[in-house]
Amino acid sequence: MRRIDVFGIGIGVFLAGGGLFLAFRVLGLDGISAGIWSQAVMVGGIVGWLLTYLFRVVTHNMTLNQQMDDYETAVLQKCLEELSPEEIATLQAQLEEDPSSEVEH
């Protein structure tokens, strides 16, 4: 994320809070109540975002994890393409003998 994106998000959150305050004022709340409710909504939104982030961390459903999985798959695919048919047959025989053993490349 670029620095300008962070500034844009910060300004957007600031304006959203002000918009909520004005909306509560239009709905008839006094200044203090409108401030409290707009802060409550904003904090609730941030806590909700934080919970979704923590859920993605715990379930390993993050961009970096997906990139690492894609990279490992690509490396294994390239190694498999470089093997000769005899080496592939040898690997298949080793896997059929003991599927839990590690096969070295």
KOLRO-757110 format. One record per atom (N, C-alpha, C): residue number from 1; residue in three letters; atom name; y, x, z. Coordinates in nm, 2 decimals. Each point is the difference from the previous one (the first is absolute). Layout:
N
<rec num="NUM" residuo="ALA" atomo="CA" y="Y" x="X" z="Z"/>
...
# end
This chain:
105
<rec num="1" residuo="MET" atomo="N" y="-0.12" x="0.08" z="0.00"/>
<rec num="1" residuo="MET" atomo="CA" y="0.12" x="-0.08" z="0.00"/>
<rec num="1" residuo="MET" atomo="C" y="0.12" x="0.09" z="0.00"/>
<rec num="2" residuo="ARG" atomo="N" y="0.10" x="-0.03" z="-0.08"/>
<rec num="2" residuo="ARG" atomo="CA" y="0.12" x="0.08" z="-0.01"/>
<rec num="2" residuo="ARG" atomo="C" y="0.10" x="-0.04" z="0.11"/>
<rec num="3" residuo="ARG" atomo="N" y="0.09" x="0.09" z="0.02"/>
<rec num="3" residuo="ARG" atomo="CA" y="0.10" x="-0.02" z="0.11"/>
<rec num="3" residuo="ARG" atomo="C" y="0.08" x="-0.13" z="-0.04"/>
<rec num="4" residuo="ILE" atomo="N" y="0.04" x="-0.02" z="-0.12"/>
<rec num="4" residuo="ILE" atomo="CA" y="0.08" x="-0.11" z="-0.04"/>
<rec num="4" residuo="ILE" atomo="C" y="-0.08" x="-0.13" z="0.03"/>
<rec num="5" residuo="ASP" atomo="N" y="-0.13" x="0.00" z="-0.02"/>
<rec num="5" residuo="ASP" atomo="CA" y="-0.08" x="-0.12" z="0.03"/>
<rec num="5" residuo="ASP" atomo="C" y="0.01" x="-0.03" z="0.15"/>
<rec num="6" residuo="VAL" atomo="N" y="0.00" x="0.10" z="0.09"/>
<rec num="6" residuo="VAL" atomo="CA" y="0.01" x="-0.02" z="0.14"/>
<rec num="6" residuo="VAL" atomo="C" y="0.13" x="-0.06" z="0.04"/>
<rec num="7" residuo="PHE" atomo="N" y="0.11" x="0.05" z="-0.07"/>
<rec num="7" residuo="PHE" atomo="CA" y="0.13" x="-0.06" z="0.03"/>
<rec num="7" residuo="PHE" atomo="C" y="0.01" x="-0.14" z="-0.05"/>
<rec num="8" residuo="GLY" atomo="N" y="-0.06" x="-0.03" z="-0.12"/>
<rec num="8" residuo="GLY" atomo="CA" y="0.00" x="-0.14" z="-0.05"/>
<rec num="8" residuo="GLY" atomo="C" y="-0.08" x="-0.09" z="0.09"/>
<rec num="9" residuo="ILE" atomo="N" y="-0.11" x="0.04" z="0.05"/>
<rec num="9" residuo="ILE" atomo="CA" y="-0.08" x="-0.09" z="0.09"/>
<rec num="9" residuo="ILE" atomo="C" y="0.08" x="-0.02" z="0.13"/>
<rec num="10" residuo="GLY" atomo="N" y="0.06" x="0.11" z="0.05"/>
<rec num="10" residuo="GLY" atomo="CA" y="0.08" x="-0.02" z="0.13"/>
<rec num="10" residuo="GLY" atomo="C" y="0.11" x="-0.10" z="-0.02"/>
<rec num="11" residuo="ILE" atomo="N" y="0.07" x="0.02" z="-0.11"/>
<rec num="11" residuo="ILE" atomo="CA" y="0.12" x="-0.10" z="-0.03"/>
<rec num="11" residuo="ILE" atomo="C" y="-0.06" x="-0.14" z="-0.02"/>
<rec num="12" residuo="GLY" atomo="N" y="-0.11" x="-0.01" z="-0.06"/>
<rec num="12" residuo="GLY" atomo="CA" y="-0.06" x="-0.13" z="-0.02"/>
<rec num="12" residuo="GLY" atomo="C" y="-0.04" x="-0.07" z="0.13"/>
<rec num="13" residuo="VAL" atomo="N" y="-0.06" x="0.08" z="0.09"/>
<rec num="13" residuo="VAL" atomo="CA" y="-0.04" x="-0.06" z="0.13"/>
<rec num="13" residuo="VAL" atomo="C" y="0.13" x="-0.04" z="0.08"/>
<rec num="14" residuo="PHE" atomo="N" y="0.10" x="0.09" z="-0.01"/>
<rec num="14" residuo="PHE" atomo="CA" y="0.13" x="-0.03" z="0.07"/>
<rec num="14" residuo="PHE" atomo="C" y="0.06" x="-0.13" z="-0.05"/>
<rec num="15" residuo="LEU" atomo="N" y="0.00" x="-0.02" z="-0.14"/>
<rec num="15" residuo="LEU" atomo="CA" y="0.06" x="-0.12" z="-0.06"/>
<rec num="15" residuo="LEU" atomo="C" y="-0.09" x="-0.12" z="0.03"/>
<rec num="16" residuo="ALA" atomo="N" y="-0.13" x="0.02" z="0.01"/>
<rec num="16" residuo="ALA" atomo="CA" y="-0.09" x="-0.11" z="0.03"/>
<rec num="16" residuo="ALA" atomo="C" y="0.03" x="-0.05" z="0.15"/>
<rec num="17" residuo="GLY" atomo="N" y="0.02" x="0.09" z="0.09"/>
<rec num="17" residuo="GLY" atomo="CA" y="0.03" x="-0.04" z="0.14"/>
<rec num="17" residuo="GLY" atomo="C" y="0.13" x="-0.07" z="0.00"/>
<rec num="18" residuo="GLY" atomo="N" y="0.10" x="0.04" z="-0.07"/>
<rec num="18" residuo="GLY" atomo="CA" y="0.13" x="-0.07" z="-0.01"/>
<rec num="18" residuo="GLY" atomo="C" y="-0.01" x="-0.13" z="-0.06"/>
<rec num="19" residuo="GLY" atomo="N" y="-0.09" x="-0.01" z="-0.10"/>
<rec num="19" residuo="GLY" atomo="CA" y="-0.02" x="-0.13" z="-0.07"/>
<rec num="19" residuo="GLY" atomo="C" y="-0.07" x="-0.10" z="0.10"/>
<rec num="20" residuo="LEU" atomo="N" y="-0.09" x="0.05" z="0.07"/>
<rec num="20" residuo="LEU" atomo="CA" y="-0.07" x="-0.09" z="0.10"/>
<rec num="20" residuo="LEU" atomo="C" y="0.10" x="-0.04" z="0.11"/>
<rec num="21" residuo="PHE" atomo="N" y="0.09" x="0.09" z="0.04"/>
<rec num="21" residuo="PHE" atomo="CA" y="0.10" x="-0.04" z="0.10"/>
<rec num="21" residuo="PHE" atomo="C" y="0.09" x="-0.11" z="-0.05"/>
<rec num="22" residuo="LEU" atomo="N" y="0.05" x="0.02" z="-0.13"/>
<rec num="22" residuo="LEU" atomo="CA" y="0.08" x="-0.10" z="-0.06"/>
<rec num="22" residuo="LEU" atomo="C" y="-0.07" x="-0.14" z="-0.02"/>
<rec num="23" residuo="ALA" atomo="N" y="-0.13" x="0.01" z="-0.03"/>
<rec num="23" residuo="ALA" atomo="CA" y="-0.08" x="-0.12" z="-0.02"/>
<rec num="23" residuo="ALA" atomo="C" y="-0.01" x="-0.08" z="0.13"/>
<rec num="24" residuo="PHE" atomo="N" y="-0.03" x="0.08" z="0.11"/>
<rec num="24" residuo="PHE" atomo="CA" y="-0.01" x="-0.07" z="0.13"/>
<rec num="24" residuo="PHE" atomo="C" y="0.14" x="-0.06" z="0.04"/>
<rec num="25" residuo="ARG" atomo="N" y="0.10" x="0.07" z="-0.03"/>
<rec num="25" residuo="ARG" atomo="CA" y="0.14" x="-0.05" z="0.03"/>
<rec num="25" residuo="ARG" atomo="C" y="0.02" x="-0.13" z="-0.08"/>
<rec num="26" residuo="VAL" atomo="N" y="-0.04" x="0.00" z="-0.13"/>
<rec num="26" residuo="VAL" atomo="CA" y="0.02" x="-0.12" z="-0.08"/>
<rec num="26" residuo="VAL" atomo="C" y="-0.08" x="-0.12" z="0.06"/>
<rec num="27" residuo="LEU" atomo="N" y="-0.12" x="0.03" z="0.05"/>
<rec num="27" residuo="LEU" atomo="CA" y="-0.09" x="-0.10" z="0.06"/>
<rec num="27" residuo="LEU" atomo="C" y="0.05" x="-0.05" z="0.13"/>
<rec num="28" residuo="GLY" atomo="N" y="0.11" x="0.06" z="0.05"/>
<rec num="28" residuo="GLY" atomo="CA" y="0.07" x="-0.06" z="0.12"/>
<rec num="28" residuo="GLY" atomo="C" y="-0.02" x="0.08" z="0.13"/>
<rec num="29" residuo="LEU" atomo="N" y="-0.06" x="0.11" z="-0.01"/>
<rec num="29" residuo="LEU" atomo="CA" y="-0.02" x="0.08" z="0.13"/>
<rec num="29" residuo="LEU" atomo="C" y="0.14" x="0.08" z="0.02"/>
<rec num="30" residuo="ASP" atomo="N" y="0.02" x="0.03" z="0.13"/>
<rec num="30" residuo="ASP" atomo="CA" y="0.12" x="0.08" z="0.03"/>
<rec num="30" residuo="ASP" atomo="C" y="-0.03" x="0.14" z="-0.03"/>
<rec num="31" residuo="GLY" atomo="N" y="0.10" x="0.09" z="0.01"/>
<rec num="31" residuo="GLY" atomo="CA" y="-0.01" x="0.14" z="-0.04"/>
<rec num="31" residuo="GLY" atomo="C" y="-0.11" x="0.07" z="0.08"/>
<rec num="32" residuo="ILE" atomo="N" y="-0.01" x="-0.02" z="0.13"/>
<rec num="32" residuo="ILE" atomo="CA" y="-0.10" x="0.08" z="0.08"/>
<rec num="32" residuo="ILE" atomo="C" y="-0.14" x="-0.05" z="-0.04"/>
<rec num="33" residuo="SER" atomo="N" y="-0.02" x="-0.13" z="-0.01"/>
<rec num="33" residuo="SER" atomo="CA" y="-0.14" x="-0.05" z="-0.03"/>
<rec num="33" residuo="SER" atomo="C" y="-0.04" x="0.04" z="-0.14"/>
<rec num="34" residuo="ALA" atomo="N" y="0.10" x="-0.01" z="-0.09"/>
<rec num="34" residuo="ALA" atomo="CA" y="-0.03" x="0.04" z="-0.14"/>
<rec num="34" residuo="ALA" atomo="C" y="-0.04" x="0.15" z="-0.01"/>
<rec num="35" residuo="GLY" atomo="N" y="0.07" x="0.08" z="0.08"/>
<rec num="35" residuo="GLY" atomo="CA" y="-0.03" x="0.15" z="0.01"/>
<rec num="35" residuo="GLY" atomo="C" y="-0.14" x="0.02" z="0.05"/>
<rec num="36" residuo="ILE" atomo="N" y="-0.03" x="-0.07" z="0.11"/>
<rec num="36" residuo="ILE" atomo="CA" y="-0.13" x="0.02" z="0.06"/>
<rec num="36" residuo="ILE" atomo="C" y="-0.11" x="-0.05" z="-0.09"/>
<rec num="37" residuo="TRP" atomo="N" y="0.01" x="-0.11" z="-0.07"/>
<rec num="37" residuo="TRP" atomo="CA" y="-0.10" x="-0.05" z="-0.09"/>
<rec num="37" residuo="TRP" atomo="C" y="-0.02" x="0.08" z="-0.12"/>
<rec num="38" residuo="SER" atomo="N" y="0.11" x="0.05" z="-0.06"/>
<rec num="38" residuo="SER" atomo="CA" y="-0.01" x="0.09" z="-0.11"/>
<rec num="38" residuo="SER" atomo="C" y="-0.07" x="0.13" z="0.03"/>
<rec num="39" residuo="GLN" atomo="N" y="0.03" x="0.05" z="0.12"/>
<rec num="39" residuo="GLN" atomo="CA" y="-0.06" x="0.13" z="0.05"/>
<rec num="39" residuo="GLN" atomo="C" y="-0.15" x="-0.03" z="0.02"/>
<rec num="40" residuo="ALA" atomo="N" y="-0.03" x="-0.12" z="0.06"/>
<rec num="40" residuo="ALA" atomo="CA" y="-0.15" x="-0.03" z="0.02"/>
<rec num="40" residuo="ALA" atomo="C" y="-0.07" x="-0.01" z="-0.13"/>
<rec num="41" residuo="VAL" atomo="N" y="0.06" x="-0.06" z="-0.10"/>
<rec num="41" residuo="VAL" atomo="CA" y="-0.07" x="-0.01" z="-0.13"/>
<rec num="41" residuo="VAL" atomo="C" y="-0.02" x="0.14" z="-0.06"/>
<rec num="42" residuo="MET" atomo="N" y="0.11" x="0.08" z="0.00"/>
<rec num="42" residuo="MET" atomo="CA" y="-0.01" x="0.13" z="-0.06"/>
<rec num="42" residuo="MET" atomo="C" y="-0.11" x="0.09" z="0.08"/>
<rec num="43" residuo="VAL" atomo="N" y="0.00" x="0.00" z="0.13"/>
<rec num="43" residuo="VAL" atomo="CA" y="-0.10" x="0.07" z="0.07"/>
<rec num="43" residuo="VAL" atomo="C" y="-0.14" x="-0.05" z="-0.03"/>
<rec num="44" residuo="GLY" atomo="N" y="-0.01" x="-0.13" z="-0.01"/>
<rec num="44" residuo="GLY" atomo="CA" y="-0.13" x="-0.06" z="-0.03"/>
<rec num="44" residuo="GLY" atomo="C" y="-0.05" x="0.04" z="-0.14"/>
<rec num="45" residuo="GLY" atomo="N" y="0.09" x="0.01" z="-0.09"/>
<rec num="45" residuo="GLY" atomo="CA" y="-0.03" x="0.05" z="-0.14"/>
<rec num="45" residuo="GLY" atomo="C" y="-0.04" x="0.15" z="0.01"/>
<rec num="46" residuo="ILE" atomo="N" y="0.06" x="0.08" z="0.07"/>
<rec num="46" residuo="ILE" atomo="CA" y="-0.03" x="0.14" z="0.01"/>
<rec num="46" residuo="ILE" atomo="C" y="-0.14" x="0.02" z="0.07"/>
<rec num="47" residuo="VAL" atomo="N" y="-0.02" x="-0.08" z="0.11"/>
<rec num="47" residuo="VAL" atomo="CA" y="-0.13" x="0.01" z="0.07"/>
<rec num="47" residuo="VAL" atomo="C" y="-0.11" x="-0.05" z="-0.10"/>
<rec num="48" residuo="GLY" atomo="N" y="0.02" x="-0.10" z="-0.08"/>
<rec num="48" residuo="GLY" atomo="CA" y="-0.09" x="-0.05" z="-0.09"/>
<rec num="48" residuo="GLY" atomo="C" y="-0.03" x="0.11" z="-0.11"/>
<rec num="49" residuo="TRP" atomo="N" y="0.10" x="0.07" z="-0.05"/>
<rec num="49" residuo="TRP" atomo="CA" y="-0.02" x="0.10" z="-0.10"/>
<rec num="49" residuo="TRP" atomo="C" y="-0.08" x="0.12" z="0.07"/>
<rec num="50" residuo="LEU" atomo="N" y="0.03" x="0.03" z="0.12"/>
<rec num="50" residuo="LEU" atomo="CA" y="-0.07" x="0.11" z="0.07"/>
<rec num="50" residuo="LEU" atomo="C" y="-0.14" x="-0.03" z="0.02"/>
<rec num="51" residuo="LEU" atomo="N" y="-0.03" x="-0.13" z="0.03"/>
<rec num="51" residuo="LEU" atomo="CA" y="-0.15" x="-0.04" z="0.02"/>
<rec num="51" residuo="LEU" atomo="C" y="-0.07" x="0.01" z="-0.14"/>
<rec num="52" residuo="THR" atomo="N" y="0.06" x="-0.03" z="-0.11"/>
<rec num="52" residuo="THR" atomo="CA" y="-0.07" x="0.01" z="-0.13"/>
<rec num="52" residuo="THR" atomo="C" y="-0.02" x="0.15" z="-0.03"/>
<rec num="53" residuo="TYR" atomo="N" y="0.10" x="0.08" z="0.04"/>
<rec num="53" residuo="TYR" atomo="CA" y="-0.02" x="0.15" z="-0.03"/>
<rec num="53" residuo="TYR" atomo="C" y="-0.11" x="0.05" z="0.09"/>
<rec num="54" residuo="LEU" atomo="N" y="-0.01" x="-0.03" z="0.13"/>
<rec num="54" residuo="LEU" atomo="CA" y="-0.10" x="0.04" z="0.08"/>
<rec num="54" residuo="LEU" atomo="C" y="-0.14" x="-0.05" z="-0.04"/>
<rec num="55" residuo="PHE" atomo="N" y="0.00" x="-0.12" z="-0.06"/>
<rec num="55" residuo="PHE" atomo="CA" y="-0.13" x="-0.05" z="-0.05"/>
<rec num="55" residuo="PHE" atomo="C" y="-0.05" x="0.08" z="-0.12"/>
<rec num="56" residuo="ARG" atomo="N" y="0.10" x="0.04" z="-0.09"/>
<rec num="56" residuo="ARG" atomo="CA" y="-0.04" x="0.08" z="-0.11"/>
<rec num="56" residuo="ARG" atomo="C" y="-0.04" x="0.14" z="0.04"/>
<rec num="57" residuo="VAL" atomo="N" y="0.06" x="0.06" z="0.11"/>
<rec num="57" residuo="VAL" atomo="CA" y="-0.04" x="0.13" z="0.05"/>
<rec num="57" residuo="VAL" atomo="C" y="-0.15" x="-0.01" z="0.06"/>
<rec num="58" residuo="VAL" atomo="N" y="-0.02" x="-0.10" z="0.08"/>
<rec num="58" residuo="VAL" atomo="CA" y="-0.13" x="-0.02" z="0.06"/>
<rec num="58" residuo="VAL" atomo="C" y="-0.11" x="-0.02" z="-0.10"/>
<rec num="59" residuo="THR" atomo="N" y="0.02" x="-0.08" z="-0.11"/>
<rec num="59" residuo="THR" atomo="CA" y="-0.10" x="-0.03" z="-0.10"/>
<rec num="59" residuo="THR" atomo="C" y="0.00" x="0.11" z="-0.11"/>
<rec num="60" residuo="HIS" atomo="N" y="0.08" x="0.10" z="0.01"/>
<rec num="60" residuo="HIS" atomo="CA" y="0.00" x="0.11" z="-0.10"/>
<rec num="60" residuo="HIS" atomo="C" y="0.04" x="-0.06" z="-0.14"/>
<rec num="61" residuo="ASN" atomo="N" y="0.08" x="-0.10" z="0.00"/>
<rec num="61" residuo="ASN" atomo="CA" y="0.04" x="-0.06" z="-0.13"/>
<rec num="61" residuo="ASN" atomo="C" y="0.15" x="0.05" z="-0.04"/>
<rec num="62" residuo="MET" atomo="N" y="0.01" x="0.13" z="0.00"/>
<rec num="62" residuo="MET" atomo="CA" y="0.14" x="0.05" z="-0.03"/>
<rec num="62" residuo="MET" atomo="C" y="-0.01" x="0.08" z="-0.13"/>
<rec num="63" residuo="THR" atomo="N" y="0.12" x="0.02" z="-0.06"/>
<rec num="63" residuo="THR" atomo="CA" y="0.01" x="0.06" z="-0.13"/>
<rec num="63" residuo="THR" atomo="C" y="-0.07" x="0.14" z="0.00"/>
<rec num="64" residuo="LEU" atomo="N" y="0.03" x="0.08" z="0.10"/>
<rec num="64" residuo="LEU" atomo="CA" y="-0.06" x="0.14" z="0.01"/>
<rec num="64" residuo="LEU" atomo="C" y="-0.15" x="-0.01" z="0.00"/>
<rec num="65" residuo="ASN" atomo="N" y="-0.06" x="-0.09" z="0.08"/>
<rec num="65" residuo="ASN" atomo="CA" y="-0.15" x="-0.01" z="0.00"/>
<rec num="65" residuo="ASN" atomo="C" y="-0.05" x="-0.04" z="-0.14"/>
<rec num="66" residuo="GLN" atomo="N" y="0.07" x="-0.09" z="-0.07"/>
<rec num="66" residuo="GLN" atomo="CA" y="-0.05" x="-0.04" z="-0.13"/>
<rec num="66" residuo="GLN" atomo="C" y="0.01" x="0.11" z="-0.10"/>
<rec num="67" residuo="GLN" atomo="N" y="0.11" x="0.08" z="0.01"/>
<rec num="67" residuo="GLN" atomo="CA" y="0.02" x="0.11" z="-0.09"/>
<rec num="67" residuo="GLN" atomo="C" y="-0.11" x="0.11" z="0.03"/>
<rec num="68" residuo="MET" atomo="N" y="-0.03" x="0.02" z="0.12"/>
<rec num="68" residuo="MET" atomo="CA" y="-0.11" x="0.10" z="0.04"/>
<rec num="68" residuo="MET" atomo="C" y="-0.13" x="-0.05" z="-0.06"/>
<rec num="69" residuo="ASP" atomo="N" y="-0.03" x="-0.12" z="0.02"/>
<rec num="69" residuo="ASP" atomo="CA" y="-0.13" x="-0.06" z="-0.06"/>
<rec num="69" residuo="ASP" atomo="C" y="0.00" x="0.01" z="-0.15"/>
<rec num="70" residuo="ASP" atomo="N" y="0.11" x="-0.03" z="-0.07"/>
<rec num="70" residuo="ASP" atomo="CA" y="0.00" x="0.02" z="-0.14"/>
<rec num="70" residuo="ASP" atomo="C" y="-0.02" x="0.14" z="-0.04"/>
<rec num="71" residuo="TYR" atomo="N" y="0.06" x="0.09" z="0.07"/>
<rec num="71" residuo="TYR" atomo="CA" y="-0.01" x="0.15" z="-0.03"/>
<rec num="71" residuo="TYR" atomo="C" y="-0.14" x="0.04" z="0.01"/>
<rec num="72" residuo="GLU" atomo="N" y="-0.07" x="-0.03" z="0.12"/>
<rec num="72" residuo="GLU" atomo="CA" y="-0.13" x="0.04" z="0.02"/>
<rec num="72" residuo="GLU" atomo="C" y="-0.10" x="-0.06" z="-0.11"/>
<rec num="73" residuo="THR" atomo="N" y="0.03" x="-0.12" z="-0.04"/>
<rec num="73" residuo="THR" atomo="CA" y="-0.09" x="-0.06" z="-0.10"/>
<rec num="73" residuo="THR" atomo="C" y="0.02" x="0.08" z="-0.14"/>
<rec num="74" residuo="ALA" atomo="N" y="0.13" x="0.03" z="-0.03"/>
<rec num="74" residuo="ALA" atomo="CA" y="0.03" x="0.07" z="-0.12"/>
<rec num="74" residuo="ALA" atomo="C" y="-0.07" x="0.14" z="0.00"/>
<rec num="75" residuo="VAL" atomo="N" y="0.01" x="0.07" z="0.11"/>
<rec num="75" residuo="VAL" atomo="CA" y="-0.06" x="0.13" z="0.02"/>
<rec num="75" residuo="VAL" atomo="C" y="-0.15" x="-0.01" z="-0.02"/>
<rec num="76" residuo="LEU" atomo="N" y="-0.06" x="-0.09" z="0.06"/>
<rec num="76" residuo="LEU" atomo="CA" y="-0.15" x="-0.02" z="-0.01"/>
<rec num="76" residuo="LEU" atomo="C" y="-0.04" x="-0.03" z="-0.14"/>
<rec num="77" residuo="GLN" atomo="N" y="0.08" x="-0.09" z="-0.07"/>
<rec num="77" residuo="GLN" atomo="CA" y="-0.03" x="-0.04" z="-0.13"/>
<rec num="77" residuo="GLN" atomo="C" y="0.01" x="0.13" z="-0.10"/>
<rec num="78" residuo="LYS" atomo="N" y="0.10" x="0.08" z="0.02"/>
<rec num="78" residuo="LYS" atomo="CA" y="0.02" x="0.12" z="-0.08"/>
<rec num="78" residuo="LYS" atomo="C" y="-0.12" x="0.10" z="0.02"/>
<rec num="79" residuo="CYS" atomo="N" y="-0.04" x="0.01" z="0.13"/>
<rec num="79" residuo="CYS" atomo="CA" y="-0.11" x="0.09" z="0.03"/>
<rec num="79" residuo="CYS" atomo="C" y="-0.13" x="-0.05" z="-0.07"/>
<rec num="80" residuo="LEU" atomo="N" y="-0.02" x="-0.13" z="0.00"/>
<rec num="80" residuo="LEU" atomo="CA" y="-0.11" x="-0.06" z="-0.06"/>
<rec num="80" residuo="LEU" atomo="C" y="0.00" x="0.02" z="-0.15"/>
<rec num="81" residuo="GLU" atomo="N" y="0.12" x="-0.02" z="-0.06"/>
<rec num="81" residuo="GLU" atomo="CA" y="0.01" x="0.02" z="-0.15"/>
<rec num="81" residuo="GLU" atomo="C" y="-0.03" x="0.15" z="-0.04"/>
<rec num="82" residuo="GLU" atomo="N" y="0.02" x="0.09" z="0.09"/>
<rec num="82" residuo="GLU" atomo="CA" y="-0.02" x="0.14" z="-0.03"/>
<rec num="82" residuo="GLU" atomo="C" y="-0.14" x="0.05" z="0.02"/>
<rec num="83" residuo="LEU" atomo="N" y="-0.08" x="-0.08" z="0.06"/>
<rec num="83" residuo="LEU" atomo="CA" y="-0.15" x="0.03" z="0.02"/>
<rec num="83" residuo="LEU" atomo="C" y="-0.08" x="-0.02" z="-0.13"/>
<rec num="84" residuo="SER" atomo="N" y="-0.09" x="0.09" z="-0.02"/>
<rec num="84" residuo="SER" atomo="CA" y="-0.09" x="-0.01" z="-0.11"/>
<rec num="84" residuo="SER" atomo="C" y="-0.11" x="-0.11" z="0.03"/>
<rec num="85" residuo="PRO" atomo="N" y="-0.06" x="-0.05" z="-0.10"/>
<rec num="85" residuo="PRO" atomo="CA" y="-0.11" x="-0.10" z="0.02"/>
<rec num="85" residuo="PRO" atomo="C" y="-0.11" x="0.04" z="0.10"/>
<rec num="86" residuo="GLU" atomo="N" y="-0.03" x="0.13" z="-0.01"/>
<rec num="86" residuo="GLU" atomo="CA" y="-0.10" x="0.06" z="0.09"/>
<rec num="86" residuo="GLU" atomo="C" y="0.05" x="-0.01" z="0.15"/>
<rec num="87" residuo="GLU" atomo="N" y="0.12" x="0.04" z="0.02"/>
<rec num="87" residuo="GLU" atomo="CA" y="0.06" x="0.00" z="0.13"/>
<rec num="87" residuo="GLU" atomo="C" y="0.00" x="-0.14" z="0.06"/>
<rec num="88" residuo="ILE" atomo="N" y="0.04" x="-0.10" z="-0.09"/>
<rec num="88" residuo="ILE" atomo="CA" y="0.00" x="-0.14" z="0.04"/>
<rec num="88" residuo="ILE" atomo="C" y="-0.14" x="-0.05" z="0.04"/>
<rec num="89" residuo="ALA" atomo="N" y="-0.10" x="0.04" z="-0.08"/>
<rec num="89" residuo="ALA" atomo="CA" y="-0.14" x="-0.04" z="0.03"/>
<rec num="89" residuo="ALA" atomo="C" y="-0.04" x="0.07" z="0.14"/>
<rec num="90" residuo="THR" atomo="N" y="0.04" x="0.12" z="0.02"/>
<rec num="90" residuo="THR" atomo="CA" y="-0.04" x="0.07" z="0.13"/>
<rec num="90" residuo="THR" atomo="C" y="0.07" x="-0.08" z="0.12"/>
<rec num="91" residuo="LEU" atomo="N" y="0.13" x="-0.03" z="-0.02"/>
<rec num="91" residuo="LEU" atomo="CA" y="0.07" x="-0.08" z="0.11"/>
<rec num="91" residuo="LEU" atomo="C" y="-0.07" x="-0.13" z="0.02"/>
<rec num="92" residuo="GLN" atomo="N" y="-0.04" x="-0.07" z="-0.10"/>
<rec num="92" residuo="GLN" atomo="CA" y="-0.06" x="-0.13" z="0.01"/>
<rec num="92" residuo="GLN" atomo="C" y="-0.14" x="0.02" z="0.07"/>
<rec num="93" residuo="ALA" atomo="N" y="-0.07" x="0.10" z="-0.03"/>
<rec num="93" residuo="ALA" atomo="CA" y="-0.13" x="0.02" z="0.07"/>
<rec num="93" residuo="ALA" atomo="C" y="0.02" x="0.03" z="0.15"/>
<rec num="94" residuo="GLN" atomo="N" y="0.11" x="0.08" z="0.03"/>
<rec num="94" residuo="GLN" atomo="CA" y="0.03" x="0.03" z="0.14"/>
<rec num="94" residuo="GLN" atomo="C" y="0.04" x="-0.12" z="0.07"/>
<rec num="95" residuo="LEU" atomo="N" y="0.07" x="-0.09" z="-0.06"/>
<rec num="95" residuo="LEU" atomo="CA" y="0.04" x="-0.12" z="0.07"/>
<rec num="95" residuo="LEU" atomo="C" y="-0.11" x="-0.10" z="0.02"/>
<rec num="96" residuo="GLU" atomo="N" y="-0.10" x="0.00" z="-0.10"/>
<rec num="96" residuo="GLU" atomo="CA" y="-0.11" x="-0.09" z="0.02"/>
<rec num="96" residuo="GLU" atomo="C" y="-0.10" x="0.05" z="0.11"/>
<rec num="97" residuo="GLU" atomo="N" y="0.00" x="0.14" z="0.02"/>
<rec num="97" residuo="GLU" atomo="CA" y="-0.08" x="0.05" z="0.10"/>
<rec num="97" residuo="GLU" atomo="C" y="0.05" x="-0.03" z="0.14"/>
<rec num="98" residuo="ASP" atomo="N" y="0.13" x="0.02" z="0.02"/>
<rec num="98" residuo="ASP" atomo="CA" y="0.06" x="-0.02" z="0.13"/>
<rec num="98" residuo="ASP" atomo="C" y="0.14" x="-0.05" z="-0.02"/>
<rec num="99" residuo="PRO" atomo="N" y="0.03" x="-0.13" z="0.00"/>
<rec num="99" residuo="PRO" atomo="CA" y="0.13" x="-0.05" z="-0.03"/>
<rec num="99" residuo="PRO" atomo="C" y="0.10" x="0.04" z="0.11"/>
<rec num="100" residuo="SER" atomo="N" y="-0.04" x="0.03" z="0.12"/>
<rec num="100" residuo="SER" atomo="CA" y="0.10" x="0.03" z="0.10"/>
<rec num="100" residuo="SER" atomo="C" y="0.04" x="0.15" z="0.00"/>
<rec num="101" residuo="SER" atomo="N" y="-0.07" x="0.08" z="-0.08"/>
<rec num="101" residuo="SER" atomo="CA" y="0.04" x="0.15" z="-0.01"/>
<rec num="101" residuo="SER" atomo="C" y="0.13" x="0.01" z="-0.08"/>
<rec num="102" residuo="GLU" atomo="N" y="0.07" x="0.11" z="0.03"/>
<rec num="102" residuo="GLU" atomo="CA" y="0.12" x="0.03" z="-0.08"/>
<rec num="102" residuo="GLU" atomo="C" y="-0.04" x="0.08" z="-0.11"/>
<rec num="103" residuo="VAL" atomo="N" y="0.06" x="-0.03" z="-0.12"/>
<rec num="103" residuo="VAL" atomo="CA" y="-0.02" x="0.07" z="-0.12"/>
<rec num="103" residuo="VAL" atomo="C" y="0.12" x="0.09" z="-0.03"/>
<rec num="104" residuo="GLU" atomo="N" y="-0.03" x="0.13" z="-0.02"/>
<rec num="104" residuo="GLU" atomo="CA" y="0.11" x="0.10" z="-0.03"/>
<rec num="104" residuo="GLU" atomo="C" y="0.02" x="0.01" z="-0.15"/>
<rec num="105" residuo="HIS" atomo="N" y="0.13" x="0.02" z="-0.03"/>
<rec num="105" residuo="HIS" atomo="CA" y="0.04" x="0.02" z="-0.14"/>
<rec num="105" residuo="HIS" atomo="C" y="0.02" x="0.15" z="-0.03"/>
# end
